[in-house]
Amino acid sequence: MSRYNPEDDVWEEILVSQRLKGAEQMVAKRGRICVVSAAGISVVDVVAEPPRISVVELPEGFEAVAVHVLPRMP
């Protein structure tokens, strides 16, 4: 995973993980990126130093097909 640095006009590597390879969908909100891949759903916290990755456990028999970020309810 990389981010673009417009000041230096370069891409900077943030995190390398096998779980992110072959990503089918990604959505970002508030410093976190949710990724759907063959490995399941992973959440990358890019605000943390160093960035960390968490795995979302799916119920048995289910697979991830889409990911959405919903607004928080008051």
N, C-alpha and C positions, 0 to 999 in steps of 0.2 A: 504494500500500500504506500502510495506516495502523495505528496501535496505540492502544489505549485507555489513557488516563491516569486511573485512578480517583481520585487525589488532587484533580485539578481538574475531574473529570467531563467530559473532552473527548477527542476523537479527534485524534491528532497524525500528520501526514503523515510517512512514513519515506522513501518512494521513489516516483517516478513513472517508469513505463516502459511502452512500447507492448507489450513482450513479456508483460506480466502481464494485459493486457486480455483478457476472455473466459476467464478461468481456469476449467478444468473440474475440477481436483483440486489440493489443497494439502496438504502435510504438513510439520510443524515438529518439529525436534529440535535441541537444543544450539545455539541461536542461528542456525540456518539454516532457511530455508523453501524447499522444493522445490515448484515450480509446473508443472503440465501445462496447456498452452494450445495454441491453433492454431499458435503459433510454435514449439512443441516443449517441451523441459524447460529451465527456468531455476532456478538456485539463488541465493537472496538471502541474503547474510551480513548479518544485522541487528545483529550485535555490532560489526562494523567501523565505524569513523568516518571518512568517511561510509559508509553502507551501500553494498555493491557487489553487482552481479549478474554471475553467470557463466552461460554457455550450455553445456549438455551436448549434444555432437554425437552424433547417432544414426546407426547404420549405414545406408547407402543402401538404400532400399526399406522401411525400418521407420518406424513412427510410435508415439508415446507414447500409451498407453491408461490407464496407472495408474502410480502412484509409491508406493513403500513404503520406510520406513526400517528397516533390519535392524540387530540388535545386532551390535556388533563381536565377532569371534571372538578368543579368547585366543591 
